[in-house]
Amino acid sequence: MLNALQWDTLETRRKAARLSMFHKIHHGQTAIPAGKFLQPVTRLSRHNHSESYKLKTSNKDCHKFSFFPQTIKDWNNLPQSIVTIHDNKQFKSATTAHLSKQQKD
């Protein structure tokens, strides 16, 4: 039915919404202070882009599956071309397209 209606899965829509909120936090468009929760990667490798953040590890599921750890992991896996988009609407549409493509592959 999702294919017939050309809808994305709920998982994809939720991930796009989390990444959109993270994008707003990253660009200071919310009242959530990025510096309090996010620590940029100081050493770049071939696996991360210039806007990557350190992922704080946790043994507790209540932290591991909360907003920041889950979204930082997804953010760091986005391509550089999407992460550098400044407009939130363009970012969300590019992210949704990227996640939809990954879902189909």
Residue pairs with C-beta under 8 A, 6 or more apart in sequence:
2 8
2 9
8 16
8 96
8 99
8 100
8 103
9 103
12 96
12 99
12 100
12 103
13 96
15 74
15 99
16 92
16 95
16 96
16 99
18 67
18 70
18 71
18 74
19 71
19 74
19 75
19 78
19 91
19 92
19 95
20 88
20 91
20 92
20 95
21 30
21 67
21 71
22 71
22 72
22 75
23 88
23 91
23 92
24 30
24 88
25 32
25 34
25 37
25 38
26 34
26 38
26 51
26 75
27 86
27 88
28 34
29 88
37 68
38 53
38 68
38 72
39 53
39 54
39 56
40 51
40 52
40 53
40 54
41 48
41 52
41 53
41 54
44 50
44 52
48 76
49 76
49 78
49 79
49 80
49 83
50 80
50 83
50 84
51 75
51 80
51 83
51 84
52 75
52 76
53 72
53 75
53 76
54 72
55 69
55 72
55 73
55 76
56 68
56 69
58 64
58 69
63 69
64 70
75 83
78 95
78 98
79 98
81 94
82 91
82 94
82 95
82 98
85 91
85 94
